[in-house]
Amino acid sequence: MAAISAADVAKLRRITLAGMMDCKKALEEADGNFDKAIEIIRKKGQAVANKRSDREATQGVVLSRVTADGKTGVMIVLNSESDFVAKNAEFLGFANNILDLALKNNPSTLEGLKALSMDGTKVGDKVVEYIGIIGEKLELSYFDKIEAPYVHAYIHPGNKLATLVGFTKAGLDLQVYKDIAMQVAAMNPVAVDKADVPQSVIDQEIEIGKEQARREGKPEAMLQKIAEGKLGKFFRESTLLNQDFIKDNKMTINQYLKSADPDLKVTAFKRYTLNL
């Protein structure tokens, strides 16, 4: 049987909107084959049309970094046509130069980053120039940042997945910050806490729950109540503070934070992945 990673489960969840455990079971039944897993979920009536398409490019690198004072973290995605180019040291160096420029100048938007000067040329134009050097289409497709009393950056080996997490307090054991950044990477939460989940996502989860219950033959009058019960499960699985800590599932992330420091809170997080 193929090994099923947390990243695989999170990716299938994004595609199908089925529950985390349902995705894991489907992948196990399909022996890791995503197409078969999707079909299994559809046949069981546990998925609806995917309306939450995320910005996922073909190949490239995802990089994140934090300023020397630890108060600002930035993330960029530089895309290429092939993984061969994405692993090229020159391409990676170019991407890191853009990241450094973003850290130094702190632009507000992707367009602002593209307008910055790099060796006398706008970054956006520099990317176009670099196409001629590499011989493939390149695109600077994503930029975001977090500002907080302390920000931690994590890049998963291979440069295909990166996270940024903002915290209310600096000066704690570095491992605590790293643990949270890796939790975001592995479990792909949709928000920090329940109150941060967009109403559109909540409405969608309610509809998913009602449709699942309807397909299971539950009475129409009970669908709303059943769906609200499933929503509680969604919050536990998909909001950072309520998720089980991946290194110790006897505690939630919220409990882990309080054990490190009662005043430590997560202010925000960013996560981007390519082709995992």
C-alpha positions in Angstrom: 0.0 0.0 0.0 1.3 3.5 -0.9 2.3 5.8 2.0 -0.4 8.4 2.5 1.1 11.8 3.7 -0.7 14.6 5.4 0.0 16.7 2.3 -1.7 14.2 0.1 -4.8 14.3 2.3 -4.8 18.1 2.4 -4.6 18.2 -1.4 -7.4 15.8 -1.9 -9.5 17.8 0.6 -9.0 20.9 -1.5 -10.0 19.2 -4.7 -13.1 17.3 -3.4 -14.3 19.2 -0.3 -14.7 15.8 1.5 -13.7 15.4 5.1 -10.1 14.8 6.1 -10.7 11.3 7.3 -12.8 10.5 4.2 -9.9 11.7 2.0 -7.4 9.6 3.9 -9.6 6.5 3.6 -10.2 7.1 -0.1 -6.5 7.5 -0.8 -5.8 4.3 1.1 -8.4 2.4 -0.9 -7.0 3.9 -4.1 -3.5 3.0 -3.1 -2.5 6.6 -3.4 -3.9 7.2 -6.8 -5.6 10.7 -6.8 -7.9 10.1 -9.8 -9.2 6.9 -8.2 -9.5 8.5 -4.8 -11.6 11.3 -6.3 -13.9 8.8 -8.1 -14.3 6.9 -4.8 -15.4 10.0 -3.0 -17.8 11.0 -5.8 -19.4 7.6 -5.8 -20.0 7.8 -2.1 -21.7 11.2 -2.5 -19.2 12.9 -0.3 -18.1 15.6 -2.7 -19.6 18.6 -4.5 -18.2 20.7 -7.3 -15.0 22.3 -6.3 -15.7 26.0 -6.0 -12.6 26.9 -4.0 -10.0 26.7 -6.7 -6.6 27.9 -5.4 -3.8 29.5 -7.3 -1.6 26.6 -8.2 1.0 26.9 -11.0 2.7 24.1 -12.9 6.3 24.1 -11.7 8.6 26.5 -9.9 9.6 27.4 -6.3 7.8 28.8 -3.3 10.0 30.8 -1.0 9.5 32.6 2.3 11.8 34.6 4.5 11.7 37.0 7.5 13.5 40.3 8.1 16.4 40.5 10.5 14.1 42.0 13.2 11.7 39.1 12.8 8.7 41.4 12.4 8.0 41.0 8.6 7.8 37.9 6.6 7.4 37.7 2.8 6.5 34.9 0.4 6.9 34.6 -3.3 6.2 32.1 -6.1 8.3 32.1 -9.2 7.0 29.6 -11.8 8.7 27.8 -14.6 7.5 25.3 -17.2 9.6 22.4 -16.0 10.8 21.0 -12.7 14.2 20.7 -14.3 14.4 24.5 -14.4 12.9 24.9 -10.9 15.8 22.8 -9.5 18.4 24.9 -11.5 20.7 26.8 -9.1 20.6 29.9 -11.3 16.8 29.9 -11.3 16.7 29.5 -7.5 19.3 32.2 -7.1 17.1 34.6 -9.2 14.1 33.7 -7.1 16.0 34.4 -3.9 17.1 37.8 -5.3 13.5 38.7 -5.8 12.7 37.5 -2.3 15.5 39.6 -0.8 14.3 42.7 -2.8 10.8 42.1 -1.4 12.2 42.0 2.2 14.2 45.1 1.7 11.5 47.2 0.1 8.3 45.8 1.7 5.9 46.3 -1.2 2.2 46.0 -0.5 1.1 43.9 -3.5 2.4 41.6 -6.2 2.2 44.5 -8.7 4.2 46.6 -6.3 6.9 43.9 -6.2 7.0 43.7 -10.0 7.5 47.5 -10.2 10.5 47.5 -7.9 13.9 48.1 -9.5 16.4 45.2 -9.9 19.7 46.2 -11.5 18.0 49.2 -13.1 15.1 47.2 -14.5 11.7 46.6 -13.1 11.3 43.1 -11.5 8.5 42.3 -13.9 10.6 43.1 -16.9 13.6 41.3 -15.4 11.5 38.1 -15.3 10.7 38.6 -19.0 14.4 39.0 -19.7 15.2 35.9 -17.7 13.0 33.9 -20.0 15.5 34.4 -22.7 18.3 33.1 -20.4 16.4 30.0 -19.2 14.6 29.3 -22.4 11.2 28.7 -20.7 8.2 30.7 -19.8 8.6 32.1 -16.3 6.0 33.9 -14.2 6.2 35.8 -10.9 2.7 34.7 -9.8 2.4 35.3 -6.1 3.5 37.6 -3.3 2.2 38.0 0.2 3.5 39.1 3.6 2.8 39.1 7.3 3.7 41.8 9.8 3.6 40.9 13.5 5.6 41.2 16.7 7.3 38.0 15.5 7.0 36.1 12.2 8.4 32.6 11.4 9.0 31.3 7.9 9.2 27.7 6.9 10.2 26.2 3.5 9.5 22.5 3.0 12.4 20.6 1.4 12.2 20.9 -2.3 10.9 24.5 -2.4 7.4 23.5 -3.4 5.7 24.5 -0.1 6.2 27.4 2.2 4.5 29.0 5.2 4.6 32.2 7.2 3.1 32.5 10.7 2.7 35.7 12.7 2.8 35.6 16.5 2.0 38.1 19.3 5.2 37.5 21.1 8.9 37.1 20.3 11.7 35.6 22.3 10.4 32.1 23.0 12.0 28.8 22.1 12.4 28.8 18.3 11.1 25.2 18.1 7.6 26.5 19.2 7.4 28.9 16.3 8.7 26.2 13.9 6.2 23.6 15.2 3.3 25.9 14.3 4.7 26.8 10.9 5.1 23.1 10.1 1.6 22.4 11.4 0.3 24.9 8.8 2.4 23.3 6.1 1.2 19.7 6.9 -2.4 20.3 7.8 -3.4 23.2 5.6 -5.9 25.0 7.9 -8.4 27.3 6.3 -8.2 29.9 9.1 -6.7 30.6 12.5 -9.9 30.0 14.5 -13.6 29.5 14.0 -14.4 33.2 13.9 -11.9 33.7 11.1 -13.6 31.2 8.7 -15.3 33.2 5.9 -19.1 32.9 5.9 -19.0 31.7 2.3 -16.9 28.7 3.5 -19.3 28.0 6.4 -22.3 28.1 4.1 -20.6 25.8 1.7 -19.7 23.3 4.4 -23.4 23.4 5.6 -24.5 22.5 2.1 -22.0 19.7 1.8 -23.2 18.3 5.1 -26.8 18.5 4.1 -26.1 16.8 0.8 -24.2 14.0 2.4 -27.0 13.5 4.9 -29.6 13.6 2.2 -27.7 10.9 0.2 -27.6 8.8 3.4 -31.4 8.9 3.5 -31.8 11.1 6.5 -35.1 13.0 6.9 -35.2 16.4 5.2 -36.2 18.0 8.5 -33.0 16.8 10.2 -30.6 17.9 7.5 -29.7 21.3 8.9 -29.0 19.9 12.4 -26.9 17.1 11.0 -25.0 19.6 8.8 -24.3 21.8 11.8 -22.9 18.8 13.6 -20.6 18.1 10.7 -19.6 21.8 10.7 -18.2 21.3 14.2 -16.0 18.5 12.9 -14.9 20.8 10.0 -13.8 23.5 12.5 -11.8 20.9 14.5 -10.0 19.6 11.5 -9.6 22.8 9.5 -9.0 25.7 11.8 -5.4 26.0 13.1 -6.1 26.5 16.8 -8.6 23.6 17.0 -6.5 21.1 15.1 -4.8 18.3 16.9 -1.1 19.0 17.2 0.7 16.8 14.7 3.5 16.0 17.2 1.2 15.2 20.0 -2.5 14.5 19.1 -3.5 14.6 22.8 -3.5 18.4 22.6 -4.8 21.0 20.2 -2.6 23.7 18.8 -4.3 26.2 21.1 -3.3 24.1 24.1 0.2 23.8 22.8 0.5 27.5 22.4 -0.7 28.1 26.0 1.7 25.5 27.3 4.6 27.4 25.7 3.4 30.8 26.9 -0.1 31.8 28.1 0.1 35.0 26.2 1.2 33.5 22.9 -1.3 33.7 20.0 -1.2 33.3 16.3 -2.1 36.6 14.5 -2.2 35.2 10.9 -0.6 32.6 8.6 0.1 32.2 4.9 0.6 28.9 3.0 1.3 28.2 -0.6 2.0 24.9 -2.3 3.0 23.8 -5.8 2.2 20.3 -7.1 2.3 18.4 -3.9 
